[in-house]
Amino acid sequence: MQDTTIKILDATLKSDSSVAPADARRILKLARGQPAEPVQQNGHAPPRIYSREQAAELLGNKTTRYIDLLTRKGLLQKFVPRGNIRAIGVTGQSLHQFIGGAA
């Protein structure tokens, strides 16, 4: 795409108040042929949640009780959806950090 076209697109996106700045940056990156960042909601990427069973399997066929022990020790972080009291699983970020630190 030509540089003048990019400038026109940039000016148009800046003048349109209905387009969020993050979306405008993504659109301009795509227009330039650069890889765009993944879409995020509320400024945060949606967390990847693993069930206790999935987390146990990823840790080498451990038991769900072992996952509970790791969460009690603070080595894994439970994910509690907004408005709920009970956890539905383990966050992917804490699981990957634990796996990376253990290796």
A tleap script that builds the chain and sets N, CA, C and O, in Angstrom:
source leaprc.protein.ff14SB
mol = sequence {
  NMET GLN ASP THR THR ILE LYS ILE LEU ASP
  ALA THR LEU LYS SER ASP SER SER VAL ALA
  PRO ALA ASP ALA ARG ARG ILE LEU LYS LEU
  ALA ARG GLY GLN PRO ALA GLU PRO VAL GLN
  GLN ASN GLY HIE ALA PRO PRO ARG ILE TYR
  SER ARG GLU GLN ALA ALA GLU LEU LEU GLY
  ASN LYS THR THR ARG TYR ILE ASP LEU LEU
  THR ARG LYS GLY LEU LEU GLN LYS PHE VAL
  PRO ARG GLY ASN ILE ARG ALA ILE GLY VAL
  THR GLY GLN SER LEU HIE GLN PHE ILE GLY
  GLY ALA CALA
}
set mol.1.N position { 0.849 -1.164 0.000 }
set mol.1.CA position { 0.000 0.000 0.000 }
set mol.1.C position { 0.899 1.232 0.000 }
set mol.1.O position { 1.948 1.240 0.643 }
set mol.2.N position { 0.490 2.259 -0.714 }
set mol.2.CA position { 1.293 3.472 -0.811 }
set mol.2.C position { 1.259 4.266 0.490 }
set mol.2.O position { 0.311 4.180 1.270 }
set mol.3.N position { 2.323 5.041 0.702 }
set mol.3.CA position { 2.447 5.824 1.927 }
set mol.3.C position { 1.328 6.868 2.035 }
set mol.3.O position { 0.840 7.137 3.133 }
set mol.4.N position { 0.924 7.447 0.917 }
set mol.4.CA position { -0.150 8.445 0.970 }
set mol.4.C position { -1.477 7.814 1.389 }
set mol.4.O position { -2.270 8.431 2.100 }
set mol.5.N position { -1.706 6.593 0.946 }
set mol.5.CA position { -2.924 5.884 1.346 }
set mol.5.C position { -2.917 5.622 2.849 }
set mol.5.O position { -3.945 5.758 3.512 }
set mol.6.N position { -1.760 5.248 3.382 }
set mol.6.CA position { -1.628 5.014 4.820 }
set mol.6.C position { -1.910 6.308 5.584 }
set mol.6.O position { -2.589 6.283 6.611 }
set mol.7.N position { -1.396 7.433 5.097 }
set mol.7.CA position { -1.620 8.729 5.764 }
set mol.7.C position { -3.095 9.110 5.752 }
set mol.7.O position { -3.615 9.624 6.742 }
set mol.8.N position { -3.762 8.862 4.644 }
set mol.8.CA position { -5.197 9.160 4.544 }
set mol.8.C position { -5.976 8.279 5.521 }
set mol.8.O position { -6.867 8.751 6.227 }
set mol.9.N position { -5.629 7.015 5.548 }
set mol.9.CA position { -6.288 6.083 6.462 }
set mol.9.C position { -6.050 6.484 7.916 }
set mol.9.O position { -6.965 6.416 8.737 }
set mol.10.N position { -4.827 6.900 8.236 }
set mol.10.CA position { -4.494 7.334 9.593 }
set mol.10.C position { -5.316 8.559 9.984 }
set mol.10.O position { -5.858 8.616 11.088 }
set mol.11.N position { -5.408 9.531 9.091 }
set mol.11.CA position { -6.180 10.749 9.379 }
set mol.11.C position { -7.664 10.429 9.556 }
set mol.11.O position { -8.330 10.994 10.424 }
set mol.12.N position { -8.169 9.527 8.734 }
set mol.12.CA position { -9.569 9.142 8.830 }
set mol.12.C position { -9.854 8.451 10.162 }
set mol.12.O position { -10.858 8.738 10.815 }
set mol.13.N position { -8.971 7.545 10.560 }
set mol.13.CA position { -9.170 6.820 11.818 }
set mol.13.C position { -9.069 7.763 13.021 }
set mol.13.O position { -9.795 7.598 14.001 }
set mol.14.N position { -8.171 8.748 12.948 }
set mol.14.CA position { -8.042 9.708 14.043 }
set mol.14.C position { -9.281 10.591 14.167 }
set mol.14.O position { -9.653 10.988 15.271 }
set mol.15.N position { -9.913 10.896 13.050 }
set mol.15.CA position { -11.085 11.776 13.098 }
set mol.15.C position { -12.359 11.036 13.502 }
set mol.15.O position { -13.336 11.667 13.905 }
set mol.16.N position { -12.358 9.722 13.400 }
set mol.16.CA position { -13.533 8.927 13.759 }
set mol.16.C position { -13.473 8.571 15.242 }
set mol.16.O position { -12.655 7.748 15.653 }
set mol.17.N position { -14.334 9.185 16.038 }
set mol.17.CA position { -14.314 8.957 17.488 }
set mol.17.C position { -14.865 7.587 17.889 }
set mol.17.O position { -14.690 7.168 19.034 }
set mol.18.N position { -15.517 6.895 16.981 }
set mol.18.CA position { -16.072 5.584 17.327 }
set mol.18.C position { -15.023 4.466 17.255 }
set mol.18.O position { -15.290 3.341 17.679 }
set mol.19.N position { -13.837 4.769 16.723 }
set mol.19.CA position { -12.769 3.771 16.619 }
set mol.19.C position { -11.795 3.989 17.768 }
set mol.19.O position { -11.230 5.073 17.919 }
set mol.20.N position { -11.605 2.961 18.568 }
set mol.20.CA position { -10.676 3.038 19.697 }
set mol.20.C position { -9.242 3.152 19.174 }
set mol.20.O position { -8.929 2.612 18.113 }
set mol.21.N position { -8.371 3.847 19.905 }
set mol.21.CA position { -6.987 3.990 19.451 }
set mol.21.C position { -6.272 2.654 19.231 }
set mol.21.O position { -5.483 2.519 18.295 }
set mol.22.N position { -6.543 1.682 20.080 }
set mol.22.CA position { -5.914 0.369 19.903 }
set mol.22.C position { -6.377 -0.282 18.603 }
set mol.22.O position { -5.583 -0.912 17.905 }
set mol.23.N position { -7.664 -0.129 18.277 }
set mol.23.CA position { -8.178 -0.680 17.030 }
set mol.23.C position { -7.580 0.042 15.828 }
set mol.23.O position { -7.272 -0.582 14.813 }
set mol.24.N position { -7.417 1.355 15.945 }
set mol.24.CA position { -6.823 2.128 14.859 }
set mol.24.C position { -5.385 1.676 14.601 }
set mol.24.O position { -4.971 1.556 13.448 }
set mol.25.N position { -4.622 1.423 15.669 }
set mol.25.CA position { -3.248 0.941 15.499 }
set mol.25.C position { -3.225 -0.425 14.824 }
set mol.25.O position { -2.383 -0.686 13.965 }
set mol.26.N position { -4.157 -1.299 15.216 }
set mol.26.CA position { -4.228 -2.622 14.584 }
set mol.26.C position { -4.542 -2.510 13.095 }
set mol.26.O position { -3.948 -3.212 12.276 }
set mol.27.N position { -5.472 -1.634 12.749 }
set mol.27.CA position { -5.858 -1.450 11.350 }
set mol.27.C position { -4.687 -0.920 10.542 }
set mol.27.O position { -4.440 -1.383 9.428 }
set mol.28.N position { -3.956 0.056 11.100 }
set mol.28.CA position { -2.808 0.609 10.386 }
set mol.28.C position { -1.692 -0.418 10.219 }
set mol.28.O position { -1.030 -0.446 9.181 }
set mol.29.N position { -1.480 -1.249 11.214 }
set mol.29.CA position { -0.466 -2.301 11.087 }
set mol.29.C position { -0.839 -3.275 9.973 }
set mol.29.O position { 0.008 -3.678 9.177 }
set mol.30.N position { -2.113 -3.645 9.927 }
set mol.30.CA position { -2.560 -4.547 8.862 }
set mol.30.C position { -2.416 -3.901 7.493 }
set mol.30.O position { -2.037 -4.567 6.530 }
set mol.31.N position { -2.715 -2.607 7.398 }
set mol.31.CA position { -2.592 -1.898 6.128 }
set mol.31.C position { -1.133 -1.826 5.673 }
set mol.31.O position { -0.852 -1.855 4.475 }
set mol.32.N position { -0.213 -1.731 6.624 }
set mol.32.CA position { 1.218 -1.694 6.290 }
set mol.32.C position { 1.779 -3.083 5.992 }
set mol.32.O position { 2.912 -3.210 5.527 }
set mol.33.N position { 0.996 -4.112 6.256 }
set mol.33.CA position { 1.443 -5.471 6.016 }
set mol.33.C position { 2.196 -6.063 7.187 }
set mol.33.O position { 2.866 -7.086 7.039 }
set mol.34.N position { 2.097 -5.431 8.362 }
set mol.34.CA position { 2.759 -5.932 9.557 }
set mol.34.C position { 1.799 -6.841 10.309 }
set mol.34.O position { 0.583 -6.681 10.205 }
set mol.35.N position { 2.332 -7.791 11.063 }
set mol.35.CA position { 1.428 -8.644 11.855 }
set mol.35.C position { 0.786 -7.828 12.974 }
set mol.35.O position { 1.459 -7.058 13.659 }
set mol.36.N position { -0.496 -8.002 13.145 }
set mol.36.CA position { -1.239 -7.266 14.173 }
set mol.36.C position { -1.256 -8.055 15.466 }
set mol.36.O position { -1.141 -9.281 15.459 }
set mol.37.N position { -1.402 -7.335 16.592 }
set mol.37.CA position { -1.515 -8.002 17.880 }
set mol.37.C position { -2.868 -8.691 17.964 }
set mol.37.O position { -3.805 -8.300 17.269 }
set mol.38.N position { -2.979 -9.716 18.810 }
set mol.38.CA position { -4.288 -10.344 18.985 }
set mol.38.C position { -5.275 -9.368 19.621 }
set mol.38.O position { -4.885 -8.475 20.373 }
set mol.39.N position { -6.542 -9.549 19.312 }
set mol.39.CA position { -7.575 -8.683 19.861 }
set mol.39.C position { -7.683 -8.911 21.353 }
set mol.39.O position { -7.734 -10.053 21.810 }
set mol.40.N position { -7.719 -7.822 22.121 }
set mol.40.CA position { -7.832 -7.915 23.564 }
set mol.40.C position { -9.115 -7.233 24.005 }
set mol.40.O position { -9.589 -6.292 23.368 }
set mol.41.N position { -9.660 -7.718 25.093 }
set mol.41.CA position { -10.879 -7.133 25.629 }
set mol.41.C position { -10.545 -6.475 26.953 }
set mol.41.O position { -9.871 -7.070 27.793 }
set mol.42.N position { -11.011 -5.254 27.143 }
set mol.42.CA position { -10.800 -4.507 28.373 }
set mol.42.C position { -9.318 -4.349 28.713 }
set mol.42.O position { -8.961 -4.277 29.889 }
set mol.43.N position { -8.458 -4.293 27.704 }
set mol.43.CA position { -7.044 -4.085 27.932 }
set mol.43.C position { -6.288 -5.324 28.376 }
set mol.43.O position { -5.080 -5.251 28.598 }
set mol.44.N position { -6.955 -6.451 28.511 }
set mol.44.CA position { -6.299 -7.679 28.943 }
set mol.44.C position { -6.669 -8.810 27.993 }
set mol.44.O position { -7.804 -8.903 27.526 }
set mol.45.N position { -5.702 -9.655 27.722 }
set mol.45.CA position { -6.000 -10.831 26.916 }
set mol.45.C position { -6.859 -11.781 27.750 }
set mol.45.O position { -6.634 -11.921 28.952 }
set mol.46.N position { -7.831 -12.428 27.130 }
set mol.46.CA position { -8.649 -13.352 27.911 }
set mol.46.C position { -7.780 -14.476 28.457 }
set mol.46.O position { -6.982 -15.052 27.718 }
set mol.47.N position { -7.924 -14.796 29.737 }
set mol.47.CA position { -7.052 -15.814 30.326 }
set mol.47.C position { -7.399 -17.198 29.812 }
set mol.47.O position { -8.570 -17.521 29.610 }
set mol.48.N position { -6.390 -18.000 29.606 }
set mol.48.CA position { -6.583 -19.400 29.233 }
set mol.48.C position { -6.761 -20.167 30.531 }
set mol.48.O position { -5.915 -20.093 31.422 }
set mol.49.N position { -7.832 -20.887 30.639 }
set mol.49.CA position { -8.164 -21.606 31.860 }
set mol.49.C position { -8.041 -23.109 31.602 }
set mol.49.O position { -8.560 -23.629 30.614 }
set mol.50.N position { -7.351 -23.784 32.498 }
set mol.50.CA position { -7.238 -25.237 32.429 }
set mol.50.C position { -8.013 -25.827 33.600 }
set mol.50.O position { -7.922 -25.334 34.724 }
set mol.51.N position { -8.764 -26.867 33.337 }
set mol.51.CA position { -9.442 -27.563 34.431 }
set mol.51.C position { -8.375 -28.254 35.277 }
set mol.51.O position { -7.228 -28.394 34.850 }
set mol.52.N position { -8.754 -28.676 36.457 }
set mol.52.CA position { -7.798 -29.369 37.327 }
set mol.52.C position { -7.289 -30.636 36.645 }
set mol.52.O position { -6.115 -30.985 36.766 }
set mol.53.N position { -8.170 -31.314 35.934 }
set mol.53.CA position { -7.789 -32.545 35.242 }
set mol.53.C position { -6.798 -32.261 34.117 }
set mol.53.O position { -5.815 -32.985 33.955 }
set mol.54.N position { -7.054 -31.201 33.336 }
set mol.54.CA position { -6.144 -30.841 32.247 }
set mol.54.C position { -4.780 -30.430 32.795 }
set mol.54.O position { -3.745 -30.817 32.253 }
set mol.55.N position { -4.782 -29.646 33.869 }
set mol.55.CA position { -3.524 -29.205 34.484 }
set mol.55.C position { -2.737 -30.403 35.004 }
set mol.55.O position { -1.518 -30.467 34.848 }
set mol.56.N position { -3.440 -31.350 35.623 }
set mol.56.CA position { -2.770 -32.548 36.137 }
set mol.56.C position { -2.143 -33.348 34.998 }
set mol.56.O position { -1.035 -33.867 35.135 }
set mol.57.N position { -2.838 -33.444 33.896 }
set mol.57.CA position { -2.316 -34.171 32.736 }
set mol.57.C position { -1.079 -33.474 32.164 }
set mol.57.O position { -0.104 -34.130 31.800 }
set mol.58.N position { -1.126 -32.137 32.086 }
set mol.58.CA position { 0.012 -31.377 31.563 }
set mol.58.C position { 1.244 -31.492 32.456 }
set mol.58.O position { 2.370 -31.364 31.976 }
set mol.59.N position { 1.044 -31.728 33.727 }
set mol.59.CA position { 2.165 -31.865 34.649 }
set mol.59.C position { 2.682 -33.301 34.735 }
set mol.59.O position { 3.445 -33.639 35.641 }
set mol.60.N position { 2.275 -34.119 33.815 }
set mol.60.CA position { 2.817 -35.480 33.767 }
set mol.60.C position { 1.950 -36.497 34.457 }
set mol.60.O position { 2.442 -37.295 35.255 }
set mol.61.N position { 0.663 -36.484 34.162 }
set mol.61.CA position { -0.292 -37.450 34.721 }
set mol.61.C position { -0.301 -37.451 36.243 }
set mol.61.O position { -0.298 -38.504 36.881 }
set mol.62.N position { -0.312 -36.257 36.807 }
set mol.62.CA position { -0.449 -36.121 38.266 }
set mol.62.C position { -1.927 -36.209 38.612 }
set mol.62.O position { -2.768 -36.335 37.722 }
set mol.63.N position { -2.244 -36.144 39.890 }
set mol.63.CA position { -3.638 -36.212 40.328 }
set mol.63.C position { -4.186 -34.798 40.517 }
set mol.63.O position { -3.434 -33.829 40.611 }
set mol.64.N position { -5.516 -34.707 40.570 }
set mol.64.CA position { -6.134 -33.407 40.831 }
set mol.64.C position { -5.834 -32.943 42.252 }
set mol.64.O position { -5.818 -31.745 42.532 }
set mol.65.N position { -5.604 -33.874 43.119 }
set mol.65.CA position { -5.234 -33.518 44.496 }
set mol.65.C position { -3.877 -32.806 44.519 }
set mol.65.O position { -3.662 -31.900 45.324 }
set mol.66.N position { -2.980 -33.211 43.648 }
set mol.66.CA position { -1.679 -32.552 43.529 }
set mol.66.C position { -1.858 -31.112 43.054 }
set mol.66.O position { -1.159 -30.214 43.524 }
set mol.67.N position { -2.784 -30.886 42.132 }
set mol.67.CA position { -3.078 -29.532 41.656 }
set mol.67.C position { -3.624 -28.687 42.800 }
set mol.67.O position { -3.244 -27.527 42.954 }
set mol.68.N position { -4.520 -29.269 43.607 }
set mol.68.CA position { -5.051 -28.557 44.766 }
set mol.68.C position { -3.937 -28.174 45.737 }
set mol.68.O position { -3.944 -27.077 46.295 }
set mol.69.N position { -2.987 -29.074 45.936 }
set mol.69.CA position { -1.855 -28.804 46.820 }
set mol.69.C position { -1.014 -27.640 46.285 }
set mol.69.O position { -0.594 -26.771 47.049 }
set mol.70.N position { -0.773 -27.628 44.986 }
set mol.70.CA position { 0.011 -26.547 44.384 }
set mol.70.C position { -0.706 -25.201 44.495 }
set mol.70.O position { -0.059 -24.170 44.680 }
set mol.71.N position { -2.044 -25.203 44.383 }
set mol.71.CA position { -2.778 -23.939 44.524 }
set mol.71.C position { -2.765 -23.467 45.976 }
set mol.71.O position { -2.674 -22.266 46.234 }
set mol.72.N position { -2.856 -24.396 46.925 }
set mol.72.CA position { -2.788 -24.014 48.345 }
set mol.72.C position { -1.434 -23.433 48.694 }
set mol.72.O position { -1.344 -22.519 49.514 }
set mol.73.N position { -0.372 -23.953 48.078 }
set mol.73.CA position { 0.977 -23.447 48.326 }
set mol.73.C position { 1.240 -22.142 47.578 }
set mol.73.O position { 2.254 -21.487 47.820 }
set mol.74.N position { 0.342 -21.758 46.675 }
set mol.74.CA position { 0.505 -20.518 45.922 }
set mol.74.C position { 1.350 -20.666 44.671 }
set mol.74.O position { 1.730 -19.667 44.060 }
set mol.75.N position { 1.648 -21.895 44.281 }
set mol.75.CA position { 2.445 -22.118 43.080 }
set mol.75.C position { 1.609 -22.060 41.805 }
set mol.75.O position { 2.135 -21.785 40.727 }
set mol.76.N position { 0.325 -22.314 41.925 }
set mol.76.CA position { -0.625 -22.164 40.828 }
set mol.76.C position { -1.735 -21.236 41.292 }
set mol.76.O position { -2.047 -21.169 42.481 }
set mol.77.N position { -2.327 -20.523 40.344 }
set mol.77.CA position { -3.381 -19.571 40.672 }
set mol.77.C position { -4.720 -20.079 40.156 }
set mol.77.O position { -4.863 -20.408 38.979 }
set mol.78.N position { -5.692 -20.135 41.051 }
set mol.78.CA position { -7.042 -20.533 40.653 }
set mol.78.C position { -7.692 -19.395 39.877 }
set mol.78.O position { -7.353 -18.226 40.060 }
set mol.79.N position { -8.635 -19.759 39.003 }
set mol.79.CA position { -9.404 -18.743 38.281 }
set mol.79.C position { -10.837 -18.780 38.786 }
set mol.79.O position { -11.524 -19.796 38.683 }
set mol.80.N position { -11.276 -17.641 39.338 }
set mol.80.CA position { -12.641 -17.490 39.827 }
set mol.80.C position { -13.336 -16.466 38.928 }
set mol.80.O position { -12.951 -15.297 38.934 }
set mol.81.N position { -14.347 -16.871 38.158 }
set mol.81.CA position { -15.044 -15.919 37.298 }
set mol.81.C position { -15.711 -14.818 38.119 }
set mol.81.O position { -16.103 -15.025 39.267 }
set mol.82.N position { -15.827 -13.655 37.508 }
set mol.82.CA position { -16.466 -12.521 38.169 }
set mol.82.C position { -17.892 -12.894 38.570 }
set mol.82.O position { -18.653 -13.438 37.770 }
set mol.83.N position { -18.235 -12.596 39.810 }
set mol.83.CA position { -19.570 -12.885 40.308 }
set mol.83.C position { -19.719 -14.267 40.916 }
set mol.83.O position { -20.792 -14.604 41.416 }
set mol.84.N position { -18.678 -15.068 40.885 }
set mol.84.CA position { -18.728 -16.413 41.455 }
set mol.84.C position { -17.867 -16.495 42.706 }
set mol.84.O position { -17.045 -15.619 42.976 }
set mol.85.N position { -18.071 -17.553 43.452 }
set mol.85.CA position { -17.282 -17.796 44.654 }
set mol.85.C position { -16.282 -18.917 44.412 }
set mol.85.O position { -15.164 -18.875 44.926 }
set mol.86.N position { -16.675 -19.910 43.638 }
set mol.86.CA position { -15.848 -21.092 43.425 }
set mol.86.C position { -14.996 -20.955 42.172 }
set mol.86.O position { -15.413 -20.360 41.178 }
set mol.87.N position { -13.807 -21.512 42.237 }
set mol.87.CA position { -12.895 -21.513 41.097 }
set mol.87.C position { -13.347 -22.551 40.072 }
set mol.87.O position { -13.940 -23.571 40.424 }
set mol.88.N position { -13.062 -22.278 38.813 }
set mol.88.CA position { -13.417 -23.234 37.757 }
set mol.88.C position { -12.184 -23.893 37.159 }
set mol.88.O position { -12.304 -24.757 36.291 }
set mol.89.N position { -11.008 -23.498 37.610 }
set mol.89.CA position { -9.792 -24.101 37.079 }
set mol.89.C position { -8.567 -23.323 37.493 }
set mol.89.O position { -8.584 -22.557 38.457 }
set mol.90.N position { -7.497 -23.539 36.736 }
set mol.90.CA position { -6.200 -22.923 37.000 }
set mol.90.C position { -5.860 -22.025 35.821 }
set mol.90.O position { -6.108 -22.390 34.672 }
set mol.91.N position { -5.288 -20.841 36.098 }
set mol.91.CA position { -4.935 -19.937 35.002 }
set mol.91.C position { -3.781 -20.522 34.196 }
set mol.91.O position { -2.859 -21.126 34.744 }
set mol.92.N position { -3.855 -20.329 32.903 }
set mol.92.CA position { -2.811 -20.825 32.017 }
set mol.92.C position { -1.474 -20.164 32.283 }
set mol.92.O position { -0.429 -20.806 32.175 }
set mol.93.N position { -1.498 -18.882 32.631 }
set mol.93.CA position { -0.259 -18.157 32.889 }
set mol.93.C position { 0.493 -18.764 34.079 }
set mol.93.O position { 1.699 -18.997 33.996 }
set mol.94.N position { -0.205 -19.017 35.169 }
set mol.94.CA position { 0.472 -19.592 36.337 }
set mol.94.C position { 0.948 -21.016 36.052 }
set mol.94.O position { 1.997 -21.434 36.540 }
set mol.95.N position { 0.175 -21.753 35.265 }
set mol.95.CA position { 0.571 -23.119 34.930 }
set mol.95.C position { 1.835 -23.124 34.075 }
set mol.95.O position { 2.748 -23.914 34.317 }
set mol.96.N position { 1.887 -22.245 33.079 }
set mol.96.CA position { 3.058 -22.187 32.208 }
set mol.96.C position { 4.284 -21.665 32.965 }
set mol.96.O position { 5.405 -22.100 32.699 }
set mol.97.N position { 4.078 -20.740 33.901 }
set mol.97.CA position { 5.198 -20.274 34.711 }
set mol.97.C position { 5.720 -21.401 35.595 }
set mol.97.O position { 6.930 -21.550 35.760 }
set mol.98.N position { 4.830 -22.181 36.153 }
set mol.98.CA position { 5.240 -23.307 36.987 }
set mol.98.C position { 5.997 -24.349 36.167 }
set mol.98.O position { 7.026 -24.864 36.605 }
set mol.99.N position { 5.493 -24.649 34.995 }
set mol.99.CA position { 6.155 -25.634 34.138 }
set mol.99.C position { 7.521 -25.105 33.702 }
set mol.99.O position { 8.502 -25.849 33.700 }
set mol.100.N position { 7.590 -23.833 33.336 }
set mol.100.CA position { 8.854 -23.244 32.908 }
set mol.100.C position { 9.868 -23.178 34.027 }
set mol.100.O position { 11.060 -23.370 33.789 }
set mol.101.N position { 9.419 -22.909 35.250 }
set mol.101.CA position { 10.324 -22.842 36.390 }
set mol.101.C position { 10.787 -24.210 36.854 }
set mol.101.O position { 11.879 -24.359 37.402 }
set mol.102.N position { 9.927 -25.225 36.623 }
set mol.102.CA position { 10.262 -26.567 37.080 }
set mol.102.C position { 11.229 -27.252 36.124 }
set mol.102.O position { 11.956 -28.168 36.510 }
set mol.103.N position { 11.232 -26.796 34.856 }
set mol.103.CA position { 12.077 -27.459 33.844 }
set mol.103.C position { 13.532 -27.069 33.966 }
set mol.103.O position { 14.364 -27.540 33.190 }
savepdb mol mol.pdb
quit
